[in-house]
Amino acid sequence: MGRLFGTDGVRGVANADLTAELALGLSVAAAHVLAEAGTFEGHRPTAVVGRDPRASGEFLEAAVVAGLASAGVDVLRVGVLPTPAVAYLTGALGADLGVMLSASHNPMPDNGIKFFARGGHKLADELEDRIEAVYEEHTSGEPWDRPTGEGVGRVRTYDEGFDNYVAHLIGVLPHRLDGLRVVLDEAHGAASRVSPEAFARAGAEVITIGADPDGLNINDGCGSTHLDLLKAAVVEHGADLGIAHDGDADRCLAVDAAGNEVDGDQILAVLALALREDGGLRKNTVVATVMSNLGFKLAMEREGVGLVQTAVGDRYVLESMKSEGYALGGEQSGHVIILDHATTGDGTLTGLMLAARMAATGRSLADLASVMDRLPQVLINVRDVDKARVGTCEELSAAVADAERELGSTGRVLLRPSGTEPLVRVMVEAADIEHARSVAGRLADVVKSALG
């Protein structure tokens, strides 16, 4: 697998890349590293462990629980819950760490392990590096220091986690949803029970699709990566909006009453103005990534809202928010972080807040989302090129400069080397889709010829 930890934990094909042995060993290593870092402060540590419904999550959960308990960590098994629920419960229960087993929007054969520190926050890079180093050290022959007798961890099921999390979601909602009809696509994933329950308790009339997980159908033609079923269901049922989650429900995309997609940029724009109106948009600034649509940037400028842009990835959005004290951030893909109420992207919370804005204002989702115009965006992946030379190739730099002059203030060019594959992503935005396609095609040809 190369380096084990990626930008969002450890992920791979379950029982091939991500084995029970690896899950057990990483859990033991995490317990040792956090103990060495003083996280446990001399007390008996506790961990919250949850998962999405993937079949492989059953044996991987058993391995993680065994590893933690063998290292002297008491374990609270919360079962199938969204990633943000595990993060929330880790903080709310005063646990020393949390573990979520999920591969998010990836297909069913994949799975992943994500660790949370005390308070429900993602581990710092240096702690992940140390966990990986300790794991490799002990798999090469150095024995673990294992407790015995009453020193081993105890394991119990914590069924109250579901109600605690739903109560938290309802408790932070600024307005009830009475009168709204909502279609929820749960991607046959971790929010299949949580999200419908939360929306119903908040007063909405709820219709669900993709809410019958069997361990094998997660993300299969449904959820935030496949919106066609949700679009059709919203129109069929005459709903006010549709909400789509991914497998672990840390992201949210929406559909308006006419069946049109409302993406993460638009959701972020709506929530930014709502928070500003309520006095909760700290420093009058929202955080997004460099992949956000230019229309979002132009809308925030027009509305007088500051914008900070980060590298692609919700972890970079979160780092900026925490370091500078911002309240709201997110990605076009639907990862939205409302830091006063969550330590990570929370798709159910985002959907509830979006619906609450509709209920509070009496405006349709299409009307609210019209605060920004999405400029046509063309993305071309140029494969099998030397991505390391993107920033140093003079021929490519000249071509980008020419394209930027041609597009002017109503367009944008972004060249981004992939973090995991030998390819360069060419992204072009323009007022006209054909113009965007033309410029993107020319730039892709230059990338291929100059870096191939």
Secondary structure, DSSP 8 states (H G I E B T S, - for coil): --SSEETTEEEEEBTTTB-HHHHHHHHHHHHHHHHHTTSSTTS--EEEEEE-S-THHHHHHHHHHHHHHHTT-EEEEEEE--HHHHHHHHHHTT-SEEEEE--TTS-TTEEEEEEEETTTEE--HHHHHHHHHHHHHHHTT-------GGGS--EEE-TTHHHHHHHHHHHH-SS--TT-EEEEE-TTSTTTTHHHHHHHHTT-EEEEES----SS-TTSS-GGG--HHHHHHHHHHT-SEEEEE-TTS--EEEEETTS-EE-HHHHHHHHHHHHHHTT-SGGGEEEEETTS-HHHHHHHHHHT-EEEEESSSHHHHHHHHHHHT-SEEE-TTS-EEETTT-SS--HHHHHHHHHHHHHHHT--HHHHHTTS----EEEEEEESS-GGGTTT-HHHHHHHHHHHHHHGGG-EEEEEE-SSSSEEEEEEE-SSHHHHHHHHHHHHHHHHHHH-
